[in-house]
Amino acid sequence: MKTMTVHPGRSIRLRRIWKHPRAVIIPYDHGSYSGVVPGLEDPVRLTERIARSNADAVLVTPGVLRIIAPVLGQLGVVLRIDGGHTAYATAPTDYHSILTPEDALRLGADAVIVFTFIGIPEEPSSLQRLGRTAADADLWGIPLIAEVLAPGYLNNHFGTNLFPRPKRNADMVEETRNVSRIAVETGAEFIKTRYTGDIPGFRSVVETCGAPVIVAGGPKLSGPHGNTDAALLQLAHDCMRAGAAGIIFGRNVWQHPKMERLINAICAIVHEEESVQSAQKLLR
C-alpha cells in the first residue's frame, strides 16, 4: 500500500509554529489597516519582548518582518500576504495579493495568511483569490491560513459601519460554521476566525470545518467589573475546550501593562491545560 507523501518543507514550517499541540500566536499586522496603533509604535522592541515569553509565533506584515528579523529568536512567523482598504476607506473592498507564497518563503515565513471576505459584493473575487493562493502555497509547501469571519462580525472586527449590517436575529454560530467550511472547501489549510460565544456552538464550528481552527481575540475585551484579564484567559480556556488548534490574540495582549506575564498565563492554558484561576496567578 502506498502512503501519502507529506511535503517536508511544510512539516518543518508547521513545527516552527506548533511547537506544542496547540499554538499561541501574537499578531501585530494591525498597522496595515490602521497605521500607528498604541502598543505598536516600536515593532522591534515589541518583538524582543514577545521572544522572551512562551509564545510560539507572531503574525506580521512584510514590511515589519524585514525590520524584526534579527530579534525573532525562536518565534515562528506567519506572514500576511494581502491587503486592501484601510481605516480611511469610504467603502469596503476585497483585499488584494501583495506577495506570493514564493515571496513569503524568500522572506523566511513559516506560514502565510490571507483575509477572505464572505457576505459582501466582492465575495466571488475574494474566494477566487483564496483558491489561487492555496494552489501556490501547496506548490511551495507553505501552510495557508484563511482569516474568515461571519458576515455579522465584520463591522465589529474592523471597527467600522461600512459593511452590510448583520441580518436581524443572525445566528453567529451558523454563519461562522458555514464561512469556515466554505474557506476550507476553497483550499485553506487552517482557519482563523472569531469565537462564537459558547463552547458547544464553537465546538460545532471546529468539528465541521475540515481544518484546524485558530481563534482571533477581536477588539479589546471587557469582563465583569472591568476584569479584562479574567475575560481574556476565560476566552482562551473556552477555545481550548471547544477543540481549537490555538489562539491568535493581538491588542488584548500587546496593550496590556504586563504583556509578558499575560502571554505566559495564556500559554499555561493553551500549552499546559491550566485552569483560568491557576493561570491568573502568573499575572501577579
C-alpha positions in Angstrom: 0.0 0.0 0.0 1.3 3.4 -0.9 1.5 6.1 1.8 0.8 9.7 1.2 4.0 11.8 0.9 3.8 15.0 3.1 5.8 17.9 1.8 8.9 18.0 4.1 9.1 21.8 3.9 5.5 22.1 5.1 6.1 19.8 8.0 9.2 21.6 9.1 7.5 25.0 8.9 4.5 23.8 10.9 6.7 22.6 13.7 8.2 26.1 14.0 4.7 27.4 14.9 3.1 24.3 16.5 5.9 23.6 18.9 3.1 22.3 21.2 -0.2 20.5 20.2 -1.8 24.0 20.4 -0.2 27.3 19.4 -0.1 30.8 20.9 0.4 33.3 18.1 0.7 37.1 18.7 -0.5 39.1 15.7 0.6 42.7 15.1 -0.3 43.3 11.5 -2.8 45.9 12.5 -0.7 48.8 11.2 -1.5 47.9 7.6 -5.1 48.8 8.3 -4.9 51.5 11.0 -1.4 53.0 10.8 0.2 53.7 14.1 -1.7 51.7 16.8 -1.0 52.3 20.5 1.3 49.4 21.6 2.8 49.0 18.1 4.9 52.1 17.9 8.2 50.1 18.1 7.8 46.7 16.4 11.5 45.7 17.2 11.1 46.3 20.9 7.7 44.5 20.9 9.2 41.5 19.2 12.1 41.4 21.6 9.6 41.2 24.5 7.5 38.6 22.8 10.6 36.5 22.0 11.4 36.3 25.7 7.9 34.9 26.5 6.5 31.4 25.9 4.6 32.5 22.7 5.1 30.2 19.7 4.9 32.6 16.8 4.0 36.1 15.5 1.8 37.3 12.7 3.2 40.3 10.8 3.3 42.1 7.5 6.2 42.0 5.0 7.5 45.5 5.9 7.6 44.7 9.7 9.2 41.3 9.1 12.1 42.9 7.4 12.9 45.0 10.4 12.2 42.5 13.2 14.0 39.5 11.6 17.2 40.0 13.7 15.3 39.8 17.0 12.8 37.0 16.3 14.7 34.4 18.3 12.8 31.1 18.2 9.5 32.6 17.2 7.7 31.2 14.2 6.5 33.6 11.5 3.0 33.9 10.0 3.2 36.4 7.2 0.2 38.4 5.9 0.5 38.5 2.1 -2.6 40.5 1.3 -4.1 43.9 2.0 -6.6 46.4 0.7 -8.8 49.0 2.2 -7.7 50.8 5.3 -9.4 52.6 8.2 -9.6 55.6 5.8 -11.7 53.8 3.2 -15.1 55.1 2.3 -16.3 51.7 1.0 -15.2 48.1 1.8 -13.5 46.2 -1.0 -11.8 42.8 -1.2 -8.2 42.6 -0.3 -5.6 42.1 -3.0 -2.5 39.9 -3.1 0.7 41.8 -2.1 3.1 38.9 -2.1 3.0 35.4 -3.4 3.7 32.3 -1.2 7.1 32.1 -3.0 7.9 35.6 -2.0 6.9 34.8 1.6 9.4 31.8 1.6 12.2 34.1 0.4 11.4 36.4 3.4 11.6 33.4 5.8 7.9 32.9 6.6 6.7 29.6 8.1 3.1 30.2 7.0 1.0 32.7 5.1 -2.4 34.2 5.9 -5.0 35.9 3.7 -8.3 37.5 4.6 -11.3 36.0 2.8 -14.5 38.2 2.7 -17.9 36.4 2.5 -21.2 38.2 2.5 -20.0 41.3 0.7 -20.4 42.1 -3.1 -16.7 41.3 -3.7 -17.2 37.7 -2.3 -16.5 35.9 -5.6 -13.2 37.7 -6.2 -12.2 37.0 -2.6 -12.8 33.3 -2.9 -11.0 33.1 -6.2 -8.0 34.8 -4.7 -8.1 32.3 -1.8 -8.2 29.4 -4.3 -5.3 30.7 -6.3 -3.2 31.4 -3.2 -4.0 27.9 -1.9 -2.7 26.3 -5.1 0.5 28.4 -5.0 1.0 27.6 -1.3 0.7 23.9 -1.9 3.2 24.1 -4.7 5.8 25.7 -2.4 5.0 23.7 0.7 4.0 26.6 2.9 0.9 26.4 5.1 -2.0 28.7 4.3 -4.3 30.2 6.9 -7.6 31.8 5.7 -8.9 34.5 8.0 -12.7 34.4 7.6 -15.5 35.9 9.7 -19.2 35.5 9.9 -20.6 38.5 7.9 -22.3 39.7 11.2 -18.8 40.2 12.8 -17.2 42.3 10.0 -18.2 45.7 11.2 -17.3 44.9 14.8 -13.9 43.4 13.8 -12.8 46.3 11.6 -14.4 49.0 13.9 -16.5 50.4 11.1 -20.0 50.5 9.7 -19.1 50.2 6.0 -20.0 46.5 5.7 -23.6 45.3 5.3 -25.5 45.3 8.6 -25.9 41.9 10.3 -29.2 40.2 9.5 -31.8 40.5 12.2 -31.5 37.5 14.6 -28.5 36.3 12.7 -27.0 33.0 14.1 -23.3 33.7 14.5 -22.6 30.0 15.1 -24.2 29.0 11.9 -22.6 31.8 9.9 -19.2 31.0 11.4 -19.6 27.3 10.7 -20.6 28.0 7.1 -18.0 30.6 6.2 -15.2 28.4 7.8 -16.3 25.4 5.8 -16.5 27.5 2.6 -12.9 28.7 3.0 -11.7 25.1 3.6 -13.6 23.9 0.5 -11.8 26.6 -1.4 -8.3 25.5 -0.3 -7.5 26.8 3.2 -5.4 24.5 5.4 -6.1 26.5 8.6 -8.9 28.8 9.6 -8.6 32.0 11.7 -12.0 33.1 13.0 -13.8 34.6 15.9 -15.2 32.7 18.9 -19.0 32.5 18.7 -19.7 32.8 22.5 -20.2 29.4 23.9 -18.3 26.1 23.9 -20.9 23.8 22.3 -21.5 26.2 19.5 -17.9 26.8 18.7 -17.1 23.1 19.0 -19.6 22.6 16.2 -17.5 25.0 14.1 -14.3 23.1 14.8 -15.9 19.7 14.2 -17.5 20.5 10.9 -14.8 22.8 9.5 -12.5 20.2 8.0 -9.3 22.0 9.0 -7.7 23.2 12.3 -9.1 26.4 13.7 -7.3 29.2 15.5 -9.2 31.9 17.3 -8.8 35.6 17.0 -9.1 37.8 20.0 -11.1 40.5 18.3 -11.5 44.1 19.7 -10.5 44.9 23.3 -12.4 42.8 25.8 -14.1 44.0 28.9 -15.1 41.5 31.6 -17.4 41.7 34.6 -16.4 44.6 36.8 -13.7 45.6 34.3 -11.7 42.4 34.8 -10.4 42.1 31.3 -7.6 39.7 32.3 -10.1 37.1 33.5 -12.2 37.6 30.4 -9.3 37.0 28.1 -8.0 34.0 30.0 -11.5 32.5 30.0 -11.8 33.1 26.3 -8.5 31.1 25.8 -9.8 28.4 28.1 -13.1 28.1 26.3 -11.5 28.0 22.9 -9.3 25.1 24.0 -12.3 23.2 25.5 -14.1 23.6 22.2 -11.2 22.0 20.3 -9.3 24.9 18.8 -5.8 24.4 17.5 -4.6 27.6 19.1 -5.3 31.3 19.7 -4.1 34.4 18.0 -4.6 37.3 20.3 -3.4 40.8 19.5 -4.3 44.1 21.0 -5.7 42.4 24.2 -2.1 41.3 24.7 0.3 44.0 23.5 -1.7 46.8 25.0 -1.6 45.1 28.4 0.7 46.7 31.0 2.1 43.2 31.9 2.3 41.8 28.5 4.9 39.1 29.0 3.2 37.8 32.1 -0.2 37.8 30.3 1.3 35.8 27.4 2.8 33.3 29.8 -0.6 33.0 31.5 -2.3 32.3 28.2 0.4 29.8 27.3 -0.2 28.0 30.6 -3.8 27.5 29.5 -3.1 26.6 25.8 0.1 24.6 26.2 -0.4 23.0 29.6 -4.2 22.9 30.1 -4.0 25.0 33.3 -7.2 26.4 34.7 -8.1 30.1 34.5 -7.6 30.5 38.2 -4.2 28.9 38.1 -3.1 31.0 35.1 -4.2 34.2 36.7 -1.6 33.7 39.4 1.1 34.3 36.8 -0.1 37.9 36.4 0.7 38.8 40.0 
